[in-house]
Amino acid sequence: MDELLRSHSLTVELPTAAGWVRPVNEVTLRIAPGEALGLVGESGSGKTMLSLALMGLLPPGARVSGEAFLTAADGHRKTLANLREPEWREVRGREIAMIFQEPMTSLNPVLRIGTQIEEAIWAHEPGLPRSDVDRRVIAALEHASVPEPDSSPY
């Protein structure tokens, strides 16, 4: 496999009261296995919109043009523009993910972290037995060095 992710002339347009704005304008990129990509730019330069477009999470009314492809672990290449929501749920979190810029907006402060991890696991694997989900939650908390995760119900 020579590339994990590729976009060519990817453009995102958003409707506003003043007309269409183009936060992402003909972005072409390629990420190969073992490579990392960091997006930098001024606030409002389109970094988040590019990431959201690559993950199928754009707001309603957004228009996307250009191409984006993702190569799965099995070597199968997916055209991201053609995925429907059930297919996106299979891709997000398994094959492509995003680390959000503001951690305070990523987690709900009124829910225990384990509950939020549990929700994410069940969103991707709804038929997983409770015992397997519990095991994965504890493993994730241990991996993140959360102190004594096995002594609480999350």
Protein Blocks (a to p, Z undefined) as FASTA:
>chain_A
ZZfbdcehiacddddfkbccdfbghiacdddehiacdddddehilmmmmmmmmnopaceh
iacedjdddddfkopacdfklpcfklmmmmgoklgccddfblmlmpcfkbcfklmmmmmm
mmmmmmbcfklmmmmmmmmmmmnopghkllpgZZ
